Structures are given as structure tokens and as C-alpha cells.
């Protein structure tokens, strides 16, 4: 049984190229969308609808430091291995929410558990 490509002598590449270059149908009406006006960024925090997100759960973590190592070194780690991090003992800890730094602080102990005392909140302006 012959396929349409075999009947015409066209290759798959020829067929794909003609589909890309095919003219748009003349009866298609193209319209621009109508969007509501944007809210001034300075007013977002006080906007009443933002309160609906207050109960959304986010993962918050404290980052002591980071290091980049080859996978070969990673698989060789075992009990007692030591990984030197890129941060000094006196440096502040980063408080991360969903992978974004929101604050820095210091490690404290509360009721026999580690905790973070916030020392500074990050600027509200997101990175460009």
C-alpha cells in the first residue's frame, strides 16, 4: 500500500516546509485582545484581592551555603565526609521561599530546635 508521500514523490521535509509556508485562510478574522488596565505596581501589596493568596502554602527553607561539585565526587560521599560550603561562619543565613531569597538572618535555638532570627528583609523589587 502506497502512502501519500510515495504517491507524490514528496519527502517529509518538503511536506513540512510547505505546511509552514502555507498562506493563512482568507476567512480568518484576527482581533487584538482587550485587557483590563494594569494595576500600579506600588499598590499591589495593598490591593484587596491579594488577600485571597494569604493562605497559600509555600516552602520556606534556610540556606546555610552552597557548593558545586562534580557528580563523581558526589557519589563518593559517605558517612563522615565533609563538604566545605561557600560561606563563612559569621555570614548570615538566607531564608528562601520557593527558591527565592526573601530575608537573611542568624541561626538560633528555640526549645531545642534550630530557628532563624530575621535580620533583614530583601528588597521588594524582583530581579530583572
Secondary structure in CASP SS format (residue, H / E / C, confidence):
PFRMAT SS
TARGET T0000
AUTHOR 0000-0000-0000
METHOD secondary structure of the structure
MODEL  1
X C 1.00
X C 1.00
X C 1.00
X H 1.00
X H 1.00
X H 1.00
X H 1.00
X H 1.00
X C 1.00
X C 1.00
X C 1.00
X H 1.00
X H 1.00
X H 1.00
X H 1.00
X H 1.00
X H 1.00
X H 1.00
X H 1.00
X H 1.00
X C 1.00
X C 1.00
X C 1.00
X C 1.00
X C 1.00
X C 1.00
X C 1.00
X C 1.00
X C 1.00
X C 1.00
X C 1.00
X C 1.00
X C 1.00
X C 1.00
X C 1.00
X C 1.00
X C 1.00
X C 1.00
X C 1.00
X C 1.00
X H 1.00
X H 1.00
X H 1.00
X C 1.00
X C 1.00
X C 1.00
X C 1.00
X H 1.00
X H 1.00
X H 1.00
X H 1.00
X H 1.00
X H 1.00
X C 1.00
X C 1.00
X C 1.00
X C 1.00
X C 1.00
X C 1.00
X E 1.00
X E 1.00
X E 1.00
X E 1.00
X C 1.00
X C 1.00
X C 1.00
X C 1.00
X C 1.00
X C 1.00
X C 1.00
X H 1.00
X H 1.00
X H 1.00
X H 1.00
X H 1.00
X C 1.00
X C 1.00
X C 1.00
X C 1.00
X C 1.00
X C 1.00
X C 1.00
X C 1.00
X C 1.00
X C 1.00
X C 1.00
X C 1.00
X C 1.00
X C 1.00
X C 1.00
X C 1.00
X C 1.00
X E 1.00
X E 1.00
X E 1.00
X E 1.00
X E 1.00
X C 1.00
X C 1.00
X E 1.00
X E 1.00
X E 1.00
X E 1.00
X E 1.00
X E 1.00
X E 1.00
X E 1.00
X E 1.00
X E 1.00
X E 1.00
X C 1.00
X C 1.00
X E 1.00
X E 1.00
X E 1.00
X E 1.00
X E 1.00
X E 1.00
X E 1.00
X E 1.00
X E 1.00
X C 1.00
X C 1.00
X C 1.00
X C 1.00
X C 1.00
X C 1.00
X C 1.00
END
